[in-house]
Amino acid sequence: MALKFIPKLSAPSLFFVMVVLAMTTFPAIRATHESKETHLSFYAHDFLSGPNITDVAFAGIPGKIWNYDQFATVYAEDAPLTEGIDLKSASVGRIQGMFMVTSLDGRNSYDMLSIMFTNKEYNGSTLQIQGIDKQFEQHRELSVVSGTGKFRFARGYIMCNTVFVDLPNAYFVTQCNVTVKHY
């Protein structure tokens, strides 16, 4: 005689059991891995015009000039990252994504960016940057919200400091100091 020991659960009860199992299993998985803290420093090179342009406005308010201080202007970015302040120093990777001027006075942008590493140590890994960028202040801080490769489960912050401005050539260099915890 076979025993029928499998209880019939309603959908809400089954969902509750699955949530409890997930909550008790996930911390056990994370506990087996030591978290690491990594500090990185590199330089982003932004060209706003010319043959090497890295930041391009692609949407904005019709009839308005699309620029960095115009509310609702949206930019795509694909800029090189280097180890040193000189553009010819060793490549670290690229910063790619988009940002939009989100404050009516044009002072802040909302950034959604990926740092894509191509250097030997972190090749193929990424960090995801997101948050409000007080774009006209020399020192700015944004969140690192995720990562891939060597930066899985990354959380942290990036400090951005404008270190060089060449207005006639529309060229800017920003030092980026990143602190992330990851597994």
N, CA, C and O of each residue as an XYZ file, in Angstrom:
732
protein
N       0.841     -1.160      0.000
C       0.000      0.000      0.000
C       0.899      1.241      0.000
O       1.725      1.403      0.898
N       0.748      2.102     -0.984
C       1.559      3.306     -1.120
C       0.990      4.417     -0.264
O      -0.223      4.608     -0.179
N       1.895      5.145      0.367
C       1.474      6.283      1.189
C       1.434      7.544      0.347
O       2.341      7.803     -0.445
N       0.414      8.300      0.515
C       0.320      9.578     -0.184
C       0.645     10.670      0.826
O      -0.230     11.160      1.539
N       1.938     11.045      0.872
C       2.394     11.995      1.881
C       2.616     13.398      1.319
O       3.009     14.294      2.066
N       2.386     13.608      0.071
C       2.595     14.922     -0.530
C       1.358     15.775     -0.277
O       0.283     15.505     -0.812
N       1.527     16.815      0.552
C       0.355     17.651      0.853
C       0.011     18.538     -0.336
O       0.886     18.954     -1.096
N      -1.252     18.812     -0.479
C      -1.698     19.721     -1.525
C      -1.660     21.127     -0.950
O      -2.305     21.409      0.060
N      -0.887     22.030     -1.610
C      -0.743     23.403     -1.139
C      -1.434     24.351     -2.103
O      -1.384     24.175     -3.321
N      -2.064     25.335     -1.548
C      -2.652     26.374     -2.393
C      -1.524     27.217     -2.975
O      -0.398     27.163     -2.481
N      -1.806     27.984     -4.002
C      -0.782     28.815     -4.649
C      -0.126     29.774     -3.663
O       1.100     29.876     -3.673
N      -0.873     30.492     -2.802
C      -0.200     31.376     -1.836
C       0.682     30.621     -0.859
O       1.753     31.107     -0.493
N       0.253     29.443     -0.430
C       1.060     28.652      0.506
C       2.336     28.171     -0.164
O       3.409     28.207      0.438
N       2.224     27.724     -1.405
C       3.390     27.262     -2.148
C       4.369     28.417     -2.360
O       5.580     28.236     -2.231
N       3.859     29.581     -2.677
C       4.708     30.766     -2.848
C       5.446     31.084     -1.550
O       6.640     31.385     -1.578
N       4.752     31.021     -0.414
C       5.362     31.291      0.886
C       6.497     30.311      1.166
O       7.567     30.716      1.621
N       6.273     29.025      0.899
C       7.303     28.006      1.114
C       8.516     28.293      0.241
O       9.652     28.163      0.700
N       8.292     28.680     -1.006
C       9.410     28.970     -1.910
C      10.201     30.192     -1.445
O      11.429     30.195     -1.528
N       9.521     31.223     -0.960
C      10.202     32.418     -0.462
C      11.050     32.071      0.757
O      12.191     32.520      0.862
N      10.507     31.277      1.678
C      11.263     30.876      2.876
C      12.492     30.075      2.483
O      13.573     30.301      3.027
N      12.350     29.145      1.549
C      13.497     28.371      1.088
C      14.553     29.255      0.441
O      15.747     29.085      0.687
N      14.118     30.192     -0.378
C      15.064     31.097     -1.034
C      15.790     31.961     -0.015
O      16.995     32.180     -0.138
N      15.083     32.447      0.978
C      15.695     33.321      1.983
C      16.691     32.566      2.848
O      17.675     33.153      3.299
N      16.466     31.297      3.087
C      17.386     30.532      3.923
C      18.543     29.956      3.131
O      19.602     29.689      3.697
N      18.363     29.758      1.826
C      19.410     29.180      1.001
C      20.407     30.222      0.522
O      21.611     29.973      0.565
N      19.940     31.390      0.063
C      20.828     32.405     -0.507
C      21.901     32.876      0.473
O      23.063     32.956      0.073
N      21.582     33.196      1.742
C      22.659     33.592      2.665
C      23.702     32.497      2.850
O      24.883     32.794      3.034
N      23.280     31.238      2.803
C      24.237     30.149      2.944
C      25.192     30.106      1.761
O      26.380     29.831      1.926
N      24.673     30.379      0.562
C      25.524     30.409     -0.629
C      26.522     31.559     -0.526
O      27.708     31.369     -0.793
N      26.055     32.762     -0.139
C      26.946     33.920     -0.037
C      27.960     33.754      1.074
O      29.080     34.253      0.968
N      27.586     33.057      2.145
C      28.490     32.887      3.277
C      29.712     32.057      2.902
O      30.746     32.158      3.562
N      29.615     31.241      1.857
C      30.742     30.414      1.459
C      31.783     31.214      0.679
O      32.887     30.716      0.457
N      31.468     32.420      0.264
C      32.398     33.254     -0.498
C      32.783     34.477      0.340
O      31.920     35.165      0.885
N      34.061     34.730      0.431
C      34.542     35.926      1.114
C      34.355     37.141      0.212
O      34.670     37.088     -0.976
N      33.849     38.224      0.769
C      33.746     39.438     -0.041
C      35.113     40.095     -0.112
O      35.914     40.001      0.818
N      35.364     40.758     -1.227
C      36.622     41.466     -1.455
C      36.310     42.940     -1.617
O      35.219     43.307     -2.052
N      37.257     43.771     -1.271
C      37.131     45.201     -1.546
C      38.244     45.573     -2.506
O      39.419     45.309     -2.249
N      37.864     46.184     -3.607
C      38.827     46.563     -4.645
C      38.783     48.068     -4.851
O      37.709     48.668     -4.906
N      39.961     48.671     -4.964
C      40.100     50.107     -5.231
C      40.755     50.261     -6.602
O      41.801     49.668     -6.867
N      40.142     51.049     -7.457
C      40.647     51.281     -8.806
C      40.758     52.777     -9.051
O      39.984     53.563     -8.505
N      41.713     53.160     -9.866
C      41.850     54.565    -10.266
C      42.226     54.599    -11.745
O      43.139     53.897    -12.181
N      41.516     55.420    -12.507
C      41.780     55.563    -13.935
C      41.212     56.896    -14.401
O      40.608     57.629    -13.619
N      41.408     57.205    -15.678
C      41.022     58.500    -16.231
C      40.100     58.311    -17.437
O      40.366     57.483    -18.309
N      39.014     59.088    -17.475
C      38.085     59.093    -18.601
C      38.382     60.311    -19.463
O      38.600     61.406    -18.944
N      38.391     60.125    -20.773
C      38.704     61.194    -21.729
C      37.467     61.480    -22.575
O      37.063     60.651    -23.391
N      36.866     62.655    -22.379
C      35.646     63.038    -23.088
C      35.944     64.101    -24.136
O      36.526     65.144    -23.838
N      35.534     63.817    -25.367
C      35.635     64.770    -26.468
C      34.207     65.140    -26.879
O      33.419     64.273    -27.256
N      33.882     66.432    -26.805
C      32.526     66.876    -27.106
C      32.337     67.298    -28.555
O      31.218     67.566    -28.991
N      33.439     67.356    -29.301
C      33.355     67.685    -30.723
C      34.610     67.173    -31.408
O      35.517     66.648    -30.763
N      34.648     67.332    -32.709
C      35.824     66.928    -33.469
C      35.770     65.487    -33.934
O      34.762     64.803    -33.757
N      36.875     65.024    -34.538
C      36.894     63.680    -35.133
C      36.849     62.549    -34.105
O      36.459     61.430    -34.438
N      37.246     62.829    -32.852
C      37.265     61.802    -31.817
C      36.105     61.932    -30.837
O      36.223     61.506    -29.688
N      34.998     62.505    -31.263
C      33.868     62.783    -30.380
C      33.445     61.518    -29.616
O      33.337     60.438    -30.198
N      33.207     61.669    -28.302
C      32.828     60.537    -27.453
C      31.443     60.711    -26.840
O      30.839     59.727    -26.413
N      30.925     61.934    -26.784
C      29.626     62.222    -26.169
C      28.748     62.906    -27.221
O      29.083     63.987    -27.705
N      27.620     62.272    -27.574
C      26.765     62.798    -28.634
C      25.341     62.932    -28.121
O      24.759     61.972    -27.616
N      24.777     64.145    -28.254
C      23.368     64.358    -27.913
C      22.510     63.733    -29.003
O      22.745     63.964    -30.189
N      21.507     62.935    -28.604
C      20.641     62.315    -29.610
C      19.158     62.570    -29.381
O      18.330     62.133    -30.181
N      18.806     63.268    -28.307
C      17.400     63.608    -28.071
C      17.342     64.823    -27.148
O      18.249     65.073    -26.354
N      16.257     65.561    -27.277
C      16.066     66.731    -26.435
C      14.765     67.426    -26.775
O      13.953     66.905    -27.540
N      14.569     68.592    -26.209
C      13.347     69.360    -26.442
C      13.407     69.978    -27.837
O      14.360     70.690    -28.154
N      12.400     69.716    -28.675
C      12.391     70.308    -30.016
C      12.457     71.843    -29.941
O      11.774     72.466    -29.128
N      13.280     72.428    -30.791
C      13.415     73.877    -30.846
C      14.447     74.434    -29.876
O      14.760     75.623    -29.938
N      14.978     73.617    -28.988
C      16.019     74.056    -28.048
C      17.363     73.506    -28.508
O      17.425     72.491    -29.202
N      18.433     74.183    -28.117
C      19.772     73.686    -28.410
C      20.075     72.551    -27.443
O      19.940     72.704    -26.229
N      20.485     71.412    -27.989
C      20.788     70.251    -27.151
C      22.217     70.395    -26.639
O      23.170     70.251    -27.405
N      22.368     70.675    -25.359
C      23.695     70.766    -24.766
C      23.652     70.332    -23.306
O      22.601     69.950    -22.791
N      24.811     70.395    -22.643
C      24.968     69.870    -21.285
C      24.163     70.593    -20.217
O      23.958     70.048    -19.132
N      23.706     71.793    -20.491
C      22.933     72.497    -19.463
C      21.480     72.721    -19.884
O      20.789     73.555    -19.298
N      21.018     71.993    -20.882
C      19.627     72.097    -21.338
C      18.832     70.904    -20.817
O      19.120     69.758    -21.162
N      17.839     71.179    -19.991
C      16.959     70.149    -19.443
C      16.453     69.214    -20.537
O      16.068     69.660    -21.618
N      16.457     67.923    -20.247
C      15.919     66.855    -21.100
C      16.806     66.491    -22.296
O      16.360     65.748    -23.170
N      18.029     66.983    -22.361
C      18.945     66.566    -23.425
C      19.543     65.213    -23.037
O      20.014     65.026    -21.916
N      19.514     64.279    -23.983
C      19.995     62.921    -23.735
C      21.239     62.665    -24.588
O      21.260     62.951    -25.785
N      22.275     62.117    -23.942
C      23.552     61.846    -24.603
C      23.884     60.360    -24.585
O      23.523     59.643    -23.652
N      24.571     59.911    -25.621
C      25.225     58.609    -25.634
C      26.714     58.867    -25.443
O      27.256     59.848    -25.952
N      27.368     57.976    -24.705
C      28.796     58.152    -24.427
C      29.542     56.854    -24.693
O      29.058     55.768    -24.374
N      30.723     56.978    -25.279
C      31.650     55.866    -25.476
C      33.052     56.468    -25.421
O      33.605     56.870    -26.445
N      33.621     56.525    -24.215
C      34.882     57.231    -23.996
C      35.974     56.273    -23.523
O      35.697     55.313    -22.805
N      37.215     56.540    -23.929
C      38.325     55.693    -23.483
C      38.685     55.945    -22.020
O      38.535     57.053    -21.505
N      39.163     54.887    -21.367
C      39.675     54.958    -19.995
C      41.141     54.565    -20.027
O      41.517     53.580    -20.663
N      41.975     55.350    -19.330
C      43.409     55.069    -19.314
C      43.940     55.046    -17.891
O      43.310     55.566    -16.970
N      45.120     54.430    -17.720
C      45.754     54.366    -16.402
C      46.231     55.734    -15.935
O      46.167     56.038    -14.744
N      46.706     56.558    -16.857
C      47.230     57.874    -16.508
C      46.408     58.981    -17.140
O      45.480     58.729    -17.908
N      46.767     60.215    -16.800
C      46.028     61.375    -17.300
C      46.232     61.577    -18.799
O      45.379     62.162    -19.467
N      47.357     61.096    -19.331
C      47.649     61.222    -20.763
C      46.827     60.209    -21.555
O      46.770     59.033    -21.195
N      46.203     60.659    -22.614
C      45.391     59.792    -23.462
C      46.204     58.640    -24.042
O      45.646     57.596    -24.378
N      47.511     58.820    -24.163
C      48.376     57.790    -24.732
C      48.873     56.792    -23.686
O      49.610     55.868    -24.029
N      48.486     56.956    -22.415
C      48.897     55.981    -21.395
C      48.121     54.680    -21.596
O      47.198     54.628    -22.408
N      48.487     53.649    -20.872
C      47.906     52.316    -21.057
C      46.384     52.332    -20.929
O      45.826     52.980    -20.044
N      45.737     51.614    -21.820
C      44.276     51.543    -21.825
C      43.776     50.648    -20.692
O      44.362     49.602    -20.410
N      42.696     51.067    -20.052
C      42.016     50.280    -19.017
C      40.743     49.682    -19.598
O      40.371     48.556    -19.265
N      40.077     50.433    -20.464
C      38.820     49.988    -21.048
C      38.055     51.160    -21.615
O      38.643     52.124    -22.106
N      36.718     51.071    -21.543
C      35.851     52.142    -22.051
C      34.692     52.332    -21.091
O      34.286     51.416    -20.375
N      34.172     53.560    -21.100
C      32.952     53.838    -20.354
C      31.871     54.107    -21.395
O      31.992     55.018    -22.214
N      30.816     53.303    -21.351
C      29.759     53.385    -22.354
C      28.402     53.474    -21.672
O      28.181     52.863    -20.627
N      27.509     54.229    -22.264
C      26.161     54.325    -21.724
C      25.483     55.589    -22.180
O      25.743     56.107    -23.266
N      24.600     56.076    -21.318
C      23.898     57.316    -21.653
C      23.600     58.099    -20.393
O      23.586     57.561    -19.285
N      23.362     59.388    -20.594
C      22.986     60.257    -19.490
C      22.059     61.336    -20.017
O      22.075     61.676    -21.200
N      21.253     61.865    -19.109
C      20.266     62.877    -19.488
C      20.302     64.006    -18.479
O      20.387     63.770    -17.274
N      20.237     65.229    -18.970
C      20.152     66.395    -18.091
C      18.770     66.357    -17.442
O      17.752     66.443    -18.128
N      18.742     66.228    -16.112
C      17.474     65.983    -15.417
C      17.019     67.112    -14.510
O      15.910     67.053    -13.980
N      17.828     68.126    -14.314
C      17.378     69.243    -13.486
C      17.001     70.416    -14.391
O      17.638     70.656    -15.417
N      15.973     71.126    -13.997
C      15.493     72.250    -14.814
C      16.563     73.311    -15.023
O      16.595     73.969    -16.062
N      17.451     73.479    -14.025
C      18.511     74.478    -14.170
C      19.720     73.942    -14.941
O      20.682     74.676    -15.164
N      19.679     72.666    -15.352
C      20.751     72.095    -16.163
C      21.982     71.691    -15.383
O      22.994     71.349    -15.993
N      21.942     71.715    -14.073
C      23.128     71.419    -13.265
C      23.376     69.923    -13.058
O      24.517     69.515    -12.838
N      22.324     69.101    -13.125
C      22.467     67.673    -12.831
C      22.081     66.826    -14.030
O      21.208     67.185    -14.820
N      22.757     65.690    -14.142
C      22.373     64.690    -15.135
C      22.152     63.368    -14.417
O      22.713     63.129    -13.348
N      21.338     62.519    -15.010
C      21.148     61.168    -14.495
C      21.954     60.245    -15.393
O      21.709     60.178    -16.597
N      22.919     59.532    -14.815
C      23.854     58.717    -15.582
C      23.546     57.231    -15.442
O      23.252     56.749    -14.348
N      23.614     56.518    -16.549
C      23.497     55.057    -16.603
C      24.654     54.581    -17.471
O      24.560     54.598    -18.699
N      25.741     54.159    -16.842
C      26.975     53.886    -17.564
C      27.542     52.521    -17.208
O      27.335     52.017    -16.104
N      28.255     51.933    -18.151
C      28.975     50.682    -17.927
C      30.457     50.928    -18.134
O      30.868     51.481    -19.154
N      31.252     50.517    -17.165
C      32.704     50.522    -17.331
C      33.065     49.134    -17.838
O      32.855     48.133    -17.155
N      33.611     49.092    -19.046
C      33.965     47.825    -19.676
C      35.483     47.703    -19.698
O      36.167     48.425    -20.424
N      35.999     46.778    -18.889
C      37.441     46.632    -18.744
C      38.025     45.784    -19.868
O      37.481     44.743    -20.236
N      39.160     46.265    -20.406
C      39.878     45.525    -21.444
C      41.326     45.267    -21.036
O      42.077     44.635    -21.779
N      41.718     45.754    -19.861
C      43.091     45.527    -19.415
C      43.266     44.075    -18.989
O      42.284     43.349    -18.836
N      44.495     43.655    -18.801
C      44.796     42.252    -18.539
C      44.108     41.724    -17.278
O      43.522     40.641    -17.303
N      44.172     42.470    -16.187
C      43.671     41.973    -14.904
C      42.151     41.802    -14.860
O      41.664     40.834    -14.274
N      41.390     42.720    -15.466
C      39.927     42.687    -15.376
C      39.249     42.517    -16.734
O      38.060     42.810    -16.863
N      39.970     42.056    -17.734
C      39.438     41.948    -19.093
C      38.097     41.211    -19.129
O      37.976     40.099    -18.617
N      37.100     41.840    -19.736
C      35.780     41.244    -19.867
C      34.838     41.546    -18.712
O      33.635     41.316    -18.831
N      35.348     42.051    -17.607
C      34.509     42.397    -16.462
C      33.908     43.788    -16.663
O      34.447     44.607    -17.407
N      32.789     44.041    -15.992
C      32.154     45.355    -16.086
C      31.713     45.829    -14.711
O      31.539     45.040    -13.783
N      31.538     47.139    -14.607
C      30.894     47.767    -13.460
C      29.770     48.640    -13.991
O      29.938     49.328    -14.999
N      28.631     48.618    -13.324
C      27.475     49.412    -13.730
C      27.359     50.620    -12.800
O      27.287     50.471    -11.581
N      27.343     51.810    -13.386
C      27.288     53.069    -12.653
C      25.914     53.696    -12.873
O      25.388     53.703    -13.986
N      25.346     54.222    -11.789
C      24.026     54.822    -11.917
C      23.852     55.906    -10.863
O      24.313     55.762     -9.730
N      23.185     56.992    -11.242
C      22.848     58.020    -10.269
C      22.925     59.427    -10.810
O      23.201     59.655    -11.987
N      22.671     60.370     -9.909
C      22.717     61.797    -10.245
C      24.166     62.266    -10.272
O      24.923     62.044     -9.327
N      24.535     62.910    -11.356
C      25.872     63.484    -11.518
C      25.726     65.000    -11.472
O      25.102     65.596    -12.350
N      26.295     65.615    -10.457
C      26.296     67.088    -10.359
C      27.397     67.574    -11.284
O      28.491     67.931    -10.846
N      27.084     67.579    -12.569
C      28.068     67.623    -13.634
C      28.968     68.856    -13.673
O      30.037     68.798    -14.280
N      28.583     69.951    -13.057
C      29.432     71.139    -13.101
C      30.248     71.342    -11.821
O      30.922     72.361    -11.667
N      30.186     70.378    -10.912
C      31.024     70.419     -9.717
C      32.299     69.634     -9.996
O      32.281     68.646    -10.730
N      33.399     70.077     -9.409
C      34.668     69.401     -9.670
C      34.674     67.986     -9.101
O      35.184     67.073     -9.751
N      34.121     67.778     -7.906
C      34.112     66.470     -7.253
C      32.679     65.936     -7.233
O      31.759     66.605     -6.764
N      32.508     64.711     -7.755
C      31.179     64.109     -7.838
C      31.251     62.661     -7.394
O      32.292     62.014     -7.506
N      30.121     62.154     -6.885
C      30.056     60.757     -6.447
C      28.812     60.097     -7.035
O      27.720     60.663     -7.000
N      28.993     58.902     -7.572
C      27.883     58.111     -8.107
C      27.966     56.694     -7.530
O      28.985     56.301     -6.963
N      26.886     55.943     -7.683
C      26.814     54.582     -7.150
C      27.296     53.552     -8.163
O      27.043     53.670     -9.362
N      27.992     52.543     -7.658
C      28.250     51.329     -8.422
C      27.166     50.357     -7.983
O      27.127     49.957     -6.820
N      26.293     49.977     -8.896
C      25.119     49.191     -8.525
C      25.223     47.708     -8.875
O      24.428     46.902     -8.393
N      26.191     47.344     -9.706
C      26.318     45.945    -10.095
C      27.629     45.744    -10.836
O      28.382     46.690    -11.070
N      27.885     44.501    -11.198
C      29.072     44.195    -11.965
C      28.994     42.802    -12.542
O      28.110     42.019    -12.195
N      29.937     42.496    -13.438
C      30.017     41.165    -14.031
C      31.461     40.698    -13.974
O      32.362     41.473    -13.655
N      31.677     39.423    -14.287
C      33.029     38.877    -14.301
C      33.632     38.896    -12.910
O      33.044     38.359    -11.971
N      34.798     39.507    -12.766
C      35.458     39.573    -11.460
C      34.734     40.483    -10.479
O      35.096     40.537     -9.304
N      33.713     41.199    -10.948
C      32.974     42.128    -10.083
C      31.523     41.693     -9.860
O      30.645     42.541     -9.701
N      31.264     40.395     -9.849
C      29.897     39.922     -9.587
C      29.431     40.390     -8.213
O      30.203     40.418     -7.255
N      28.157     40.754     -8.137
C      27.531     41.252     -6.900
C      28.189     42.544     -6.405
O      28.127     42.842     -5.212
N      28.812     43.308     -7.291
C      29.515     44.528     -6.880
C      28.549     45.579     -6.345
O      27.443     45.758     -6.855
N      28.998     46.256     -5.317
C      28.310     47.413     -4.743
C      29.403     48.371     -4.305
O      30.430     47.955     -3.770
N      29.175     49.652     -4.535
C      30.195     50.603     -4.121
C      29.912     51.988     -4.632
O      28.761     52.377     -4.830
N      30.987     52.731     -4.844
C      30.852     54.106     -5.302
C      32.032     54.483     -6.183
O      33.094     53.863     -6.142
N      31.809     55.520     -6.980
C      32.862     56.068     -7.831
C      32.933     57.562     -7.561
O      31.923     58.263     -7.606
N      34.127     58.034     -7.283
C      34.389     59.464     -7.093
C      34.994     59.986     -8.384
O      36.009     59.474     -8.856
N      34.367     61.007     -8.953
C      34.819     61.593    -10.211
C      35.334     62.999     -9.954
O      34.635     63.820     -9.359
N      36.546     63.279    -10.397
C      37.159     64.593    -10.226
C      37.635     65.109    -11.576
O      38.459     64.468    -12.229
N      37.131     66.247    -11.996
C      37.589     66.851    -13.244
C      39.004     67.370    -13.009
O      39.229     68.209    -12.138
N      39.963     66.859    -13.800
C      41.360     67.222    -13.590
C      41.955     68.026    -14.745
O      43.027     68.616    -14.604
N      41.265     68.053    -15.887
C      41.785     68.815    -17.026
C      40.617     69.263    -17.899
O      39.721     68.478    -18.209
N      40.641     70.540    -18.291
C      39.606     71.102    -19.154
C      40.290     71.895    -20.266
O      41.085     72.797    -20.002
N      39.972     71.548    -21.503
C      40.461     72.274    -22.677
C      39.225     72.748    -23.443
O      38.762     72.069    -24.360
N      38.693     73.915    -23.067
C      37.449     74.417    -23.665
C      37.544     74.637    -25.171
O      36.615     74.259    -25.884
N      38.634     75.238    -25.700
C      38.684     75.454    -27.156
C      38.547     74.159    -27.968
O      37.983     74.169    -29.063
N      39.064     73.044    -27.430
C      38.980     71.762    -28.136
C      37.874     70.855    -27.595
O      37.724     69.719    -28.043
N      37.099     71.359    -26.631
C      35.994     70.598    -26.021
C      36.472     69.231    -25.544
O      35.869     68.204    -25.854
N      37.573     69.237    -24.782
C      38.205     68.012    -24.288
C      38.290     68.096    -22.769
O      38.768     69.090    -22.221
N      37.823     67.047    -22.092
C      37.823     67.011    -20.630
C      38.402     65.688    -20.157
O      38.173     64.644    -20.768
N      39.158     65.738    -19.058
C      39.689     64.517    -18.445
C      39.158     64.451    -17.018
O      39.233     65.420    -16.262
N      38.622     63.287    -16.672
C      38.065     63.070    -15.338
C      38.785     61.907    -14.685
O      38.872     60.818    -15.253
N      39.308     62.146    -13.474
C      39.893     61.055    -12.701
C      38.760     60.310    -12.010
O      37.889     60.925    -11.395
N      38.774     58.990    -12.112
C      37.742     58.147    -11.523
C      38.389     57.242    -10.479
O      39.275     56.451    -10.805
N      37.951     57.353     -9.232
C      38.415     56.494     -8.149
C      37.226     55.648     -7.707
O      36.212     56.167     -7.240
N      37.374     54.331     -7.864
C      36.276     53.397     -7.600
C      36.610     52.544     -6.393
O      37.729     52.051     -6.255
N      35.624     52.373     -5.517
C      35.722     51.429     -4.405
C      34.517     50.517     -4.493
O      33.375     50.975     -4.450
N      34.779     49.195     -4.620
C      33.679     48.232     -4.725
C      33.931     47.036     -3.821
O      35.068     46.608     -3.620
N      32.839     46.511     -3.286
C      32.863     45.214     -2.606
C      32.192     44.232     -3.550
O      31.153     44.530     -4.140
N      32.798     43.053     -3.686
C      32.297     42.041     -4.611
C      32.742     40.674     -4.143
O      33.485     40.548     -3.169
N      32.285     39.651     -4.842
C      32.650     38.263     -4.495
C      33.513     37.647     -5.551
O      33.912     36.489     -5.425
